[in-house]
Amino acid sequence: MIGRRKELAILNNICEEKESKLVVVHGRRRIGKTYLIDYMFKEHRADCLFFKFTGSAEQDSSIQRDYFIEAIYEWFKIEPKTPILKWHQVFMFLKRAIDEEITKRHHKGKVIVFIDEVAWIDKHNKAGFLSAFGHFYNTYIESNNNLVVILCGSNASWIKNKILKDTVGPLYHRVDVEIPMLPFDLKETKEYLINEKRFDIDNKSVVDIYMVLGGIAKYLSYLDSKLSISQNINNLFFNLNSPLYDEYDAIFKSLFYDKATAHKNIIDLLSNKQSGYTMLELDVHIEDSKIHAIRNHIDELIDTGFVKPVNRFNNKTKDTKYIIIDSFSLFYNKWVKPLSKNDIASMVNYFDTKSQSHDYIIWQGYAFETVCIANMHLYLNQRGLSAALKSVGYWNYIPNKDIIKDKGAQIDILIEYTNNTYDIVECKYYNDEFTIDKSYTANLLNKKGKLIEHGIVNKKYDLKMIMLTTYGTKINQYYNQVNISQNVVIDDLMK
């Protein structure tokens, strides 16, 4: 299985432990949650007794209760002896079915109860599903040592509020293991494209794809290695029947349900400003929400991998900026959302032309920085300084109007390590070697000078200027004048 090695190791370790466990797996739609659990217990750990039920967003709780009973029959071939009209009766029936199956098989290993899309079973908790499940867990699961319950869902708000952080609910302090599912990184995406999809592509082409689809497994699975990248993107987005044409709205509905519009409004706003917004700036721009609601929405967007907080170096949290690190959202907002259905219906090979345009090439330069921030762990691994990391943030200097010719400075990626070591990381996305010219040299030297003068408080520093580029930076007089410490290329990130 490509990627998910950490998650598989966690699940495998749970199977080896002597106690029963409650596991919560959560992540955005199409991220591969169900695939992970199915793979683990149908292929990798087939020695476990496995029961699975999947909730549905389209059915009410009473109908899903009937489906749950049917699922018990399908897995254990046992019929209820009396009518089942309540959720607590469903779990009593499940308990008896598990006990009978263990006895019949003389089963000694773990029993896995996997409830997928749990948030959709009883969305508003009016049918008593959650309280019935809580009683089932507290009286049956915890009294045994061979059961593992896995609750899985895409609805981040429900998972957070009803399971992980509900201080009065039946599952308070019951969750033993939380497994957040995040997108593939660049390295895993390359592995998937080459080994699973049979692409023969270089690392820049992997980044080109990642800028559009991110590391979402299902989106990547739609790609066809017989087509060019631009042909693939055209087929995925720029057709009314394209599989990803309506995906953007579906993501937020599945993740946040009745709060989907509020979350989407934040992403739409952040998509318009690469450097992001502070919480106070968000409060100004989002007029219909109170700041505590915006904070909750931002927290959920961070938890689901859409947004990343970036602190200003040596400053208070009020200067923290929130930026989008989800490539799919950035691409959709920039290139798909502005088009009407009539536009889409009348287009032929739209993206083939658009991907060669000056506007798209400029956008890729911005998108590359987002990709680098989302994959910062790969950069740190390449630098060999992961263990020494203190912070990854930004820093800026606003010029003093009273000082003649004083210049401002903006450092988008500033990495602080122990022992007063700092990386200023400059990201450049080109089809060839990047060349530092006289003007850019002055810009880089100004950044270094302003950071030393105004940013580093204790005046102790070992400052490194790092170029992170597609194919490297050409060594010339300006390269040496700036004193570039390291020339990192995308090949280095994917080794």
C-alpha positions as CSV (number, residue, x, y, z in Angstrom):
1,M,0.0,0.0,0.0
2,I,1.4,3.4,-1.0
3,G,1.6,5.9,1.8
4,R,-0.3,5.4,5.0
5,R,2.5,3.4,6.6
6,K,2.2,5.3,9.8
7,E,-1.6,4.7,10.0
8,L,-1.2,1.0,9.1
9,A,1.4,0.6,11.9
10,I,-0.9,2.2,14.4
11,L,-3.8,-0.1,13.5
12,N,-1.5,-3.1,13.5
13,N,-0.2,-2.2,17.0
14,I,-3.8,-1.9,18.2
15,C,-4.4,-5.5,17.1
16,E,-1.5,-6.7,19.2
17,E,-2.6,-5.0,22.4
18,K,-4.5,-6.9,25.1
19,E,-7.1,-4.2,25.8
20,S,-10.1,-3.2,23.7
21,K,-9.8,0.2,22.0
22,L,-12.0,2.9,20.5
23,V,-10.4,4.4,17.4
24,V,-11.6,7.5,15.5
25,V,-10.5,7.9,11.9
26,H,-11.4,11.2,10.3
27,G,-10.5,13.2,7.1
28,R,-11.9,14.9,4.1
29,R,-14.0,13.2,1.4
30,R,-12.0,11.0,-1.0
31,I,-8.9,10.9,1.1
32,G,-8.9,7.1,1.5
33,K,-10.2,6.4,5.0
34,T,-12.4,3.5,4.0
35,Y,-9.8,2.1,1.7
36,L,-7.3,2.1,4.6
37,I,-9.5,0.2,7.0
38,D,-10.7,-2.3,4.3
39,Y,-7.2,-3.0,3.3
40,M,-6.0,-3.4,6.8
41,F,-8.6,-5.9,7.9
42,K,-9.5,-7.7,4.7
43,E,-6.0,-8.2,3.4
44,H,-3.3,-7.3,6.0
45,R,-5.0,-8.6,9.2
46,A,-7.6,-11.1,7.9
47,D,-7.1,-13.0,11.2
48,C,-9.4,-10.4,12.8
49,L,-13.2,-10.9,12.9
50,F,-14.5,-7.9,10.9
51,F,-17.9,-6.2,10.9
52,K,-18.6,-3.1,8.8
53,F,-21.5,-0.8,8.4
54,T,-21.6,2.5,6.4
55,G,-23.9,5.4,7.2
56,S,-25.6,7.3,4.4
57,A,-26.2,11.1,4.1
58,E,-29.3,10.4,2.0
59,Q,-31.3,8.3,4.5
60,D,-33.0,9.0,7.8
61,S,-32.0,7.2,10.9
62,S,-34.9,4.8,11.0
63,I,-34.0,3.5,7.6
64,Q,-30.3,3.3,8.5
65,R,-31.3,1.3,11.6
66,D,-32.9,-1.3,9.3
67,Y,-29.8,-1.3,7.1
68,F,-27.6,-1.8,10.2
69,I,-29.7,-4.9,11.1
70,E,-29.3,-6.2,7.6
71,A,-25.6,-5.7,7.8
72,I,-25.4,-7.8,10.9
73,Y,-27.2,-10.6,9.0
74,E,-24.9,-10.3,6.0
75,W,-21.8,-10.5,8.2
76,F,-22.9,-13.1,10.8
77,K,-25.9,-14.8,9.2
78,I,-28.1,-14.4,12.3
79,E,-31.7,-13.1,12.4
80,P,-33.2,-11.0,15.3
81,K,-35.6,-13.1,17.3
82,T,-37.8,-10.1,18.2
83,P,-38.7,-6.8,16.4
84,I,-36.0,-4.1,16.6
85,L,-37.4,-0.6,16.8
86,K,-34.7,1.3,18.7
87,W,-31.0,1.8,18.4
88,H,-30.3,0.3,21.8
89,Q,-31.9,-2.9,20.6
90,V,-29.7,-2.8,17.5
91,F,-26.6,-2.9,19.6
92,M,-28.0,-5.6,21.9
93,F,-28.5,-7.7,18.7
94,L,-24.9,-6.9,17.5
95,K,-23.5,-8.0,20.9
96,R,-25.3,-11.3,20.6
97,A,-24.2,-11.8,17.0
98,I,-20.5,-11.1,17.9
99,D,-20.7,-13.5,20.9
100,E,-22.2,-16.3,18.9
101,E,-19.7,-15.8,16.1
102,I,-16.7,-16.0,18.5
103,T,-18.1,-19.2,20.0
104,K,-18.8,-20.7,16.6
105,R,-15.4,-20.0,15.3
106,H,-13.5,-20.5,18.5
107,H,-12.1,-17.1,17.6
108,K,-9.1,-15.9,19.7
109,G,-8.1,-12.8,17.9
110,K,-9.5,-9.3,17.7
111,V,-13.0,-8.4,16.7
112,I,-13.2,-5.2,14.6
113,V,-16.5,-3.2,14.6
114,F,-16.1,-0.6,11.8
115,I,-18.8,2.0,11.6
116,D,-18.0,4.1,8.5
117,E,-19.5,7.6,7.9
118,V,-20.8,7.5,11.5
119,A,-21.9,11.1,11.4
120,W,-24.6,10.5,8.8
121,I,-26.4,7.8,10.8
122,D,-28.1,10.1,13.2
123,K,-27.1,13.6,12.1
124,H,-29.0,15.6,14.8
125,N,-28.8,12.9,17.4
126,K,-32.6,12.7,17.6
127,A,-33.0,8.9,17.2
128,G,-30.6,8.0,20.1
129,F,-27.9,6.3,18.0
130,L,-25.0,7.9,19.9
131,S,-26.3,7.3,23.4
132,A,-27.1,3.7,22.4
133,F,-23.7,3.2,21.0
134,G,-22.1,4.8,24.1
135,H,-23.9,2.3,26.3
136,F,-22.9,-0.6,24.0
137,Y,-19.3,0.6,24.3
138,N,-19.2,1.2,28.0
139,T,-21.0,-2.0,29.0
140,Y,-19.7,-4.5,26.4
141,I,-16.6,-3.3,24.6
142,E,-14.7,-2.1,27.6
143,S,-15.6,-5.2,29.6
144,N,-13.8,-7.3,27.0
145,N,-10.2,-7.2,25.9
146,N,-10.5,-8.4,22.3
147,L,-12.7,-5.8,20.6
148,V,-11.7,-2.7,18.6
149,V,-14.3,-0.2,17.5
150,I,-13.4,2.1,14.6
151,L,-15.6,5.2,14.1
152,C,-14.9,6.8,10.7
153,G,-16.3,9.9,9.1
154,S,-15.8,12.8,6.7
155,N,-18.0,15.2,8.7
156,A,-15.3,17.0,10.7
157,S,-17.7,19.1,12.7
158,W,-19.7,16.2,13.9
159,I,-16.6,14.1,14.7
160,K,-15.1,16.9,16.7
161,N,-18.2,18.1,18.6
162,K,-19.9,14.8,19.2
163,I,-17.0,12.5,19.8
164,L,-13.6,14.1,20.4
165,K,-14.5,17.2,22.4
166,D,-18.0,16.6,23.8
167,T,-17.5,16.8,27.6
168,V,-21.0,15.6,28.5
169,G,-21.6,13.0,25.8
170,P,-21.4,9.2,26.3
171,L,-17.9,9.0,24.6
172,Y,-16.2,11.6,26.7
173,H,-12.6,10.5,27.4
174,R,-13.4,7.2,25.7
175,V,-11.4,7.7,22.5
176,D,-8.1,5.8,22.8
177,V,-6.6,6.5,19.3
178,E,-7.3,9.4,16.9
179,I,-6.1,8.9,13.3
180,P,-6.4,12.0,11.2
181,M,-6.1,11.2,7.5
182,L,-4.3,13.9,5.5
183,P,-3.4,14.1,1.8
184,F,-0.3,12.4,0.3
185,D,2.8,14.5,0.3
186,L,4.8,15.0,-2.9
187,K,6.9,12.0,-2.4
188,E,3.9,9.7,-1.8
189,T,2.1,11.3,-4.8
190,K,5.1,10.5,-7.0
191,E,5.1,6.9,-5.8
192,Y,1.4,6.6,-6.5
193,L,1.6,8.1,-10.0
194,I,4.5,5.9,-11.1
195,N,3.7,2.6,-9.4
196,E,-0.1,2.6,-9.4
197,K,-1.0,4.8,-12.4
198,R,2.0,3.8,-14.5
199,F,3.0,7.3,-15.4
200,D,6.5,7.9,-16.8
201,I,7.0,11.5,-15.7
202,D,9.7,13.7,-14.1
203,N,9.5,15.3,-10.7
204,K,8.4,18.7,-12.1
205,S,5.4,17.0,-13.7
206,V,4.5,15.5,-10.4
207,V,4.5,19.0,-8.9
208,D,2.4,20.2,-11.9
209,I,-0.2,17.6,-11.0
210,Y,0.0,18.3,-7.2
211,M,-0.7,22.0,-7.8
212,V,-4.1,21.0,-9.2
213,L,-5.2,17.9,-7.3
214,G,-3.1,18.0,-4.2
215,G,-2.4,14.6,-2.7
216,I,-6.0,13.4,-2.7
217,A,-5.9,9.7,-3.5
218,K,-9.3,9.5,-5.3
219,Y,-8.6,12.5,-7.5
220,L,-5.2,11.0,-8.5
221,S,-6.9,7.7,-9.3
222,Y,-8.9,9.5,-12.1
223,L,-5.7,10.2,-14.0
224,D,-4.9,8.3,-17.2
225,S,-1.3,7.8,-18.0
226,K,-2.1,7.6,-21.7
227,L,-3.1,11.2,-21.7
228,S,-1.0,14.3,-21.2
229,I,-1.3,16.2,-17.9
230,S,-3.2,19.0,-19.5
231,Q,-5.6,16.5,-21.2
232,N,-6.2,14.9,-17.9
233,I,-6.9,18.1,-16.1
234,N,-9.2,19.2,-18.9
235,N,-11.2,15.9,-18.6
236,L,-11.4,16.2,-14.8
237,F,-12.7,19.8,-14.5
238,F,-13.7,21.5,-17.7
239,N,-16.7,19.5,-18.8
240,L,-20.1,19.4,-17.3
241,N,-19.8,15.7,-16.8
242,S,-16.3,15.8,-15.4
243,P,-15.8,13.9,-12.1
244,L,-14.4,16.9,-10.3
245,Y,-16.6,19.7,-11.7
246,D,-19.0,19.7,-8.7
247,E,-16.5,18.3,-6.2
248,Y,-15.6,21.6,-4.5
249,D,-19.1,22.1,-3.1
250,A,-19.4,18.4,-2.2
251,I,-16.3,18.5,-0.1
252,F,-17.6,21.2,2.2
253,K,-21.1,19.6,2.5
254,S,-19.6,16.3,3.5
255,L,-17.1,17.8,5.9
256,F,-19.2,20.4,7.6
257,Y,-22.8,19.8,6.7
258,D,-25.0,22.7,7.9
259,K,-21.9,24.9,8.4
260,A,-20.5,24.2,4.9
261,T,-21.3,27.7,3.6
262,A,-19.4,29.4,6.4
263,H,-16.3,27.2,5.9
264,K,-16.4,27.6,2.1
265,N,-16.7,31.4,2.5
266,I,-13.5,31.4,4.5
267,I,-11.7,29.3,1.8
268,D,-13.0,31.5,-1.0
269,L,-11.7,34.6,0.8
270,L,-8.3,33.1,1.6
271,S,-7.9,32.0,-2.0
272,N,-7.8,35.6,-3.1
273,K,-4.7,36.5,-1.0
274,Q,-1.6,34.3,-1.1
275,S,-0.1,35.8,2.0
276,G,-3.2,35.0,4.0
277,Y,-5.3,36.9,6.6
278,T,-5.0,37.4,10.4
279,M,-7.9,36.5,12.6
280,L,-8.8,40.2,13.0
281,E,-8.7,40.7,9.2
282,L,-11.0,37.7,8.7
283,D,-13.4,39.2,11.2
284,V,-13.5,42.4,9.1
285,H,-14.0,40.7,5.8
286,I,-16.6,38.1,7.0
287,E,-19.4,40.3,8.2
288,D,-22.1,37.7,9.0
289,S,-20.1,35.7,11.6
290,K,-18.8,36.5,15.0
291,I,-15.1,36.1,15.7
292,H,-15.5,33.1,18.0
293,A,-17.5,31.3,15.2
294,I,-14.7,32.2,12.7
295,R,-12.1,30.8,15.1
296,N,-14.0,27.5,15.3
297,H,-14.3,27.3,11.6
298,I,-10.6,28.0,11.1
299,D,-9.7,25.3,13.7
300,E,-11.8,22.8,11.7
301,L,-10.2,23.8,8.4
302,I,-6.8,23.4,10.0
303,D,-7.8,19.9,11.4
304,T,-8.9,18.8,7.9
305,G,-5.8,20.1,6.1
306,F,-7.2,23.0,4.2
307,V,-5.6,25.8,6.2
308,K,-2.3,26.3,8.0
309,P,-1.5,29.0,10.6
310,V,1.7,30.8,9.9
311,N,3.2,32.8,12.8
312,R,5.1,36.0,12.3
313,F,8.6,35.5,13.6
314,N,9.0,36.8,17.2
315,N,5.5,38.2,17.3
316,K,2.3,37.6,19.2
317,T,-0.5,35.3,18.0
318,K,-2.5,38.2,16.8
319,D,-0.1,38.5,13.9
320,T,-0.6,34.8,12.9
321,K,-1.8,34.5,9.3
322,Y,-4.0,31.7,7.9
323,I,-3.2,30.5,4.5
324,I,-4.6,27.8,2.2
325,I,-2.4,24.8,1.8
326,D,-5.0,22.7,-0.1
327,S,-3.9,22.9,-3.8
328,F,-7.3,21.6,-5.0
329,S,-9.1,24.6,-3.4
330,L,-6.6,27.1,-4.8
331,F,-6.8,25.7,-8.3
332,Y,-10.6,25.5,-8.3
333,N,-11.1,29.0,-7.0
334,K,-8.7,30.5,-9.6
335,W,-9.5,28.5,-12.7
336,V,-12.8,26.7,-12.4
337,K,-15.1,28.8,-10.2
338,P,-15.0,31.9,-12.5
339,L,-16.4,29.9,-15.4
340,S,-20.2,29.6,-15.9
341,K,-21.9,26.3,-16.9
342,N,-22.3,27.9,-20.4
343,D,-18.6,28.6,-20.5
344,I,-17.8,25.0,-19.6
345,A,-20.3,23.5,-22.0
346,S,-18.9,25.5,-25.0
347,M,-15.2,24.8,-24.2
348,V,-13.0,22.4,-26.2
349,N,-9.5,21.5,-24.8
350,Y,-9.7,24.6,-22.6
351,F,-6.9,23.7,-20.3
352,D,-4.5,22.7,-23.0
353,T,-4.4,26.4,-24.0
354,K,-4.7,27.9,-20.5
355,S,-1.8,25.9,-19.1
356,Q,0.5,27.6,-21.6
357,S,-0.7,31.1,-20.9
358,H,1.4,33.7,-19.1
359,D,-1.3,34.0,-16.4
360,Y,-1.1,30.3,-15.6
361,I,2.7,30.4,-15.5
362,I,2.6,33.3,-13.0
363,W,0.0,31.4,-10.9
364,Q,2.2,28.3,-10.8
365,G,4.9,30.4,-9.2
366,Y,2.5,31.3,-6.3
367,A,1.1,27.8,-6.2
368,F,4.6,26.3,-5.9
369,E,5.2,28.2,-2.6
370,T,2.0,26.7,-1.3
371,V,3.2,23.3,-2.3
372,C,6.5,23.9,-0.5
373,I,4.8,25.0,2.7
374,A,2.5,22.0,2.6
375,N,5.5,19.7,2.2
376,M,7.8,21.5,4.6
377,H,8.7,18.2,6.3
378,L,10.4,17.0,3.0
379,Y,12.5,20.2,2.9
380,L,13.5,19.7,6.5
381,N,14.4,16.1,5.9
382,Q,16.6,17.2,3.0
383,R,18.3,19.8,5.1
384,G,18.9,17.2,7.8
385,L,17.6,19.7,10.4
386,S,14.2,18.3,11.4
387,A,15.3,17.6,15.0
388,A,16.5,21.2,15.4
389,L,13.4,22.9,14.1
390,K,11.8,25.6,16.3
391,S,9.4,27.3,14.0
392,V,8.3,27.9,10.4
393,G,6.8,31.3,9.8
394,Y,7.0,34.6,8.0
395,W,8.4,38.0,8.7
396,N,7.9,41.4,7.2
397,Y,9.3,44.9,7.8
398,I,7.2,48.0,7.1
399,P,9.4,50.9,6.1
400,N,9.7,53.9,8.4
401,K,8.3,57.0,6.7
402,D,10.6,59.2,8.6
403,I,13.7,57.6,7.2
404,I,14.6,58.6,3.6
405,K,14.8,55.7,1.2
406,D,14.0,53.1,3.9
407,K,12.7,49.9,2.2
408,G,10.3,47.3,3.4
409,A,11.0,43.6,3.4
410,Q,8.8,40.5,3.1
411,I,10.1,37.0,3.9
412,D,7.4,34.4,3.1
413,I,9.2,31.4,4.6
414,L,11.5,31.9,7.6
415,I,12.6,28.8,9.4
416,E,14.1,29.1,12.9
417,Y,16.3,26.3,14.3
418,T,18.0,25.8,17.7
419,N,21.4,27.5,18.2
420,N,20.2,30.8,16.5
421,T,20.2,29.3,13.0
422,Y,17.8,30.6,10.4
423,D,16.8,29.7,6.8
424,I,15.4,32.3,4.5
425,V,13.7,30.1,1.8
426,E,13.1,31.6,-1.6
427,C,10.8,29.4,-3.8
428,K,11.1,29.8,-7.6
429,Y,9.2,27.7,-10.2
430,Y,10.8,27.8,-13.6
431,N,11.2,25.5,-16.6
432,D,14.9,26.0,-16.5
433,E,17.6,27.0,-14.1
434,F,16.6,30.2,-12.2
435,T,19.0,33.1,-12.7
436,I,19.6,35.7,-10.0
437,D,19.9,39.2,-11.5
438,K,21.0,42.5,-10.1
439,S,17.6,43.6,-9.0
440,Y,16.8,40.3,-7.3
441,T,20.2,40.5,-5.6
442,A,19.3,43.8,-4.1
443,N,16.0,42.4,-2.9
444,L,17.6,39.4,-1.2
445,L,20.3,41.5,0.5
446,N,17.7,43.9,1.7
447,K,15.7,41.0,3.3
448,K,18.7,39.7,5.1
449,G,19.7,43.2,6.3
450,K,16.3,44.1,7.6
451,L,15.9,40.8,9.4
452,I,19.2,41.2,11.1
453,E,18.5,44.8,12.0
454,H,14.8,44.6,13.0
455,G,13.8,40.9,13.4
456,I,16.4,39.0,15.3
457,V,16.0,40.3,18.9
458,N,19.1,38.8,20.6
459,K,21.4,39.7,17.6
460,K,22.8,36.1,17.6
461,Y,22.3,34.5,14.3
462,D,23.6,32.1,11.7
463,L,21.6,33.1,8.6
464,K,21.3,30.9,5.6
465,M,19.8,32.0,2.2
466,I,18.3,28.9,0.6
467,M,17.0,28.7,-3.0
468,L,14.3,26.1,-3.5
469,T,13.7,25.8,-7.2
470,T,12.6,23.5,-10.0
471,Y,15.9,22.8,-11.7
472,G,18.4,24.8,-9.5
473,T,19.8,28.2,-9.5
474,K,22.6,29.3,-11.9
475,I,25.8,30.2,-10.2
476,N,26.9,33.6,-11.3
477,Q,28.4,36.8,-9.8
478,Y,25.0,37.6,-8.1
479,Y,24.6,34.1,-6.7
480,N,28.0,34.5,-5.0
481,Q,27.2,38.1,-4.0
482,V,24.1,37.0,-2.1
483,N,26.0,34.0,-0.6
484,I,23.5,31.3,-1.3
485,S,24.0,28.6,1.3
486,Q,22.2,25.8,-0.5
487,N,20.6,25.2,-3.8
488,V,17.6,22.8,-3.2
489,V,15.7,21.4,-6.1
490,I,12.4,19.4,-6.3
491,D,14.4,16.2,-7.0
492,D,15.9,16.6,-3.5
493,L,12.4,16.6,-1.9
494,M,11.3,13.4,-3.6
495,K,14.3,11.2,-3.0
